[in-house]
Each structure stands twice: as C-alpha cells, then as structure tokens.
Amino acid sequence: MKDQMAPVMSASKSEILDAAAVVFMDLGVDVASIDDIARHLGSTKGRIYHHFASKGVLLSEVCLRAANFTYRKVALVIDPDAAPDENLRNMILAHVPEVLRTLPYHKVIRQTYPGINQKSTTQVERDLHQRIHAERDRYEGLFRAELRRGMADGIFRQQNETIALHGILLLVNAPVIWYTPRDGEPEGFALEIARQTADMAVRALS
C-alpha cells in the first residue's frame, strides 16, 4: 500500500515536536508550558511560536504526528492478497515497535485525547482536533477491515465487530501504559513484545 501520510516537515519543526512530546510526557500536558519546551530545546519561545501559534496547536500537532507515525508503518505492510490473520499479525508487528520507538508521542496522546476537544479554544485547534479524530478513525479502519474479512472468511470466529476491534486496539496499545526503556534492555525486546502481542491477538480472534 502506498504511503499516503508522509507530510513534509522541516528539521526545526520536527525537533520542536520531539521536544514537546518529551516535555508533555514528563511534566504532564496541563503543567508543561512553552517556556519548559524552550528550555528543553535550549532555544527561545520565539522559535516555537514561529511554527506553532499556541500551546494548544503544538499539543494537537503532537497528537496528530503520533497517528501519522503508526499509520505510515502499518498501512505499508497490508497485503490485499494475504490472509486476514497474516495481515493482522504483520500489522501488529509493525505497530508495536513503532509505538515504542516514538513512545513520548503516544504517552501524550493517551493522557490528552479524552479531553482535547474541551481544551480547544481557537478554530485552528478545533480543526486540528477534527483531523486527529479523522486519522484515528482511518487507522482503526485498517484493523476493522481485516477483522471483517477474517470473520467473513471463517478465519476469525463470528463476534461483535466493534467489541473485537477495540479489544485488539487496547491490546496492541497496552505497552504505552507499562513499557519504559531500560539500560541493558535485551536487543530485540521491542520485537518480542510485538510478537507476543500478535500471538495473543490472533488467538483471541480465532
């Protein structure tokens, strides 16, 4: 599948988003300020405001980029000619390591997403919020399609599609809650997490 979500971004903007994700994760979205992000960067607030009109816009862009990271990786491994269980396994093997690679972004979206709409105060922020919703739905649609196809083919047992979808998504995103990188972590540990998660997901549906 062609990569449809590879936005062109300057190195400066990317660096600011990376810093913002770490600061929001460490301090909490409500506490962290543009000043905190500027200090983390060793830069000025002016550099941040050159790219992002407000903290709300910056936060929304962090959440949107989290969705972009996983969509790009997962969409590329889907083979329309492959069996649904094989596709689902490969999707999870792509999803989990990418989430762990970009963990600060996903920790931020986890703590932010339920209330981001209420915190949107400008039209720009509200528009970004709608984009986040749309990208979430599009990403979930990749998994929904394979679940639907698998149930239709008899590879997955018949069950409520929406319950199955959200159960699988909770499973594959669980490392965001419990995983913390550690010194001396075995090489390939992220892939092992992905493999075990994929095994559990496919078995739960079969």
N, C-alpha and C positions, 0 to 999 in steps of 0.2 A: 504494500500500500504506500502510495506517495506521501511524503512528509508534508502535511498541509499547514503545520503550525510552527514555522521556524522564523519568527519575527527577527528582522534585522535590528540589532541593538548596539549602541556604541559601547566601547570598553568602559567608559566612565559611568554610564548608566547601569551597566551590569555590575560594576564594583559597588555602586551605591545600594543596589538591590540586595546583593550578597551581605553587605554590612547591616542593612536594615533588618534582614531576616534574622541574623545572629542577635542583634540588639533586642528586637522584639521578642525573640525566644527567651533570651536571658533575663530581661527586665520585666517582661510582660507588656502586652500591647497598650494597656491603659497607662502604664507608668512611663514607658520609654518615650523620649522626645527627640525632635530633630537635633537638638544640642547633643544628646547622647550618641546619636548616629554619626554626627560630625566628629565628635571626639574619637569614636571608634575608627573612623577613617583617617584621622589626623588631618582633617580638612576643615573647610568653612561651611556654615549653613548656606551661604550663597551658592556654593557648588551644588548642593542638594536641591535648592529651590529653582535652580536653572533647569532641572529635569522634572521636578515634581512640585506642583503648586501648593500642596499641603501634606500634612502627616496622613490624612485620610486617603489621599490619592496614592501616596507611597505605600501605605498598607494594602490598599486594593491591588496595586501592581505586584506586590509580593505574592499575594494570594493567586492572582492570575498567572504569574510565572510558575507557581507550583503546579497548577493544572497543565500548563504548557509542557513542563518537563516530562510528566508521566505520559501525556497523550502522545507526544512525539515518539517516545520509545515503544509504547505498546502498539500503536497503530501500525508500526513498521513490521511487526512480527506476525500479523494476522494473514493467514493464507486461506483464500476462499475455497481452495481445493482440499484443504486438510480437514480431518475430523474435528468436531467441536471440542472434544476433550483434549485433543492435542493442541488446538489453538488456545484453549483456556490455560493449559499448563504453560505454554510459551509466553502468554500474556503476563502471567504471574511471575515467571522467571525474568521478564523484562521490568515489570512494575516494581517489585520489591527492592532490587539493588539500586534502581534509580531513586526511589524514595529515600533509601539510606544514604545515597550519595548527596542528596540535596535536603537532608533531614531538617535543617533550621526552617526552610520554607514550609515544610509540611507540619511541623510543630506549630508554626504561626497560624496556618490556615485552620488547624484543629482548634486552637483556643479562640480564634477570631470568628470563624464562619457563622456560628449560630446568631451572633448579634451584629454582624457587619452592616446589615440594612438599616438598623436603628441608629447606627453611628454615622451614617452617610448624611452629610449636611449640605453638600453642593450638588448641582446637576451632574458635574463631572464625576463625582464619587458615586452617585446613583447609577450613572451609565456604566461605570466600571463594575459595580455590583451586579448589574444585569448581565454583563459579559461573563462574570465569574459563574453565575447561575447557568448560563447557556453552555459554557465549557464543561461544567460539572455534568450537565445532562448529556452532552455529546460524548464525554468519556464513559459515563455509565452505559450509554447506548452500545458501546463496543462490547461490553460484557453481556448486556441484555441480549444482544443478537446471537451470541454463541450459546447462551443458556437456552434461548428459544429454539435454536436449530438443534441443539442436543436433545431436548425433550421431544421435538418433532421426529427425530431420527431414532428415538428409543435408546440413545446412549446415556442420557440422564433420565432419571425417573420423573414422572409427571408430578408436579407440585406447583404451589403458587409462585409465579414468576417473580413478582416483586419481592416477596419474602426471601426467595433464593438469591436474588440479585444483591439485596442489601446485606444478607448474611455473608456472602462471599466478599463483598467490599469491606465489611467490618474485619473479616479475617485477614485480608491482604494488607489492610492499613494498620493492623494491630501493632506492628513493630514501631510505628510512630510513637506509641504510648510507652513501650517498655525498653526500646533499644537505646543504648548510649555507647558511642565508640569508646573503646578502652585501649590503653597501651598494651602491646603484646597480644592483641587480638589475632587469632589464627588467620592465616591467609585463606581467602575464600569463604570466610564466615558469612558474609552477606549472601553469597550464592547458596550456601547451605540453608540459611533462613528461607530463602526463596524456594528451594526445592522441597523442604518440609511443608511450607505453606501451600505450595502447589499440590502436593500429595494429599493433604488434608482437604483441600477444596474439591478436588476431583472425586475423592472418596465420598465426601458428604453429598455429592450430587448423584452418585451412581446407584 
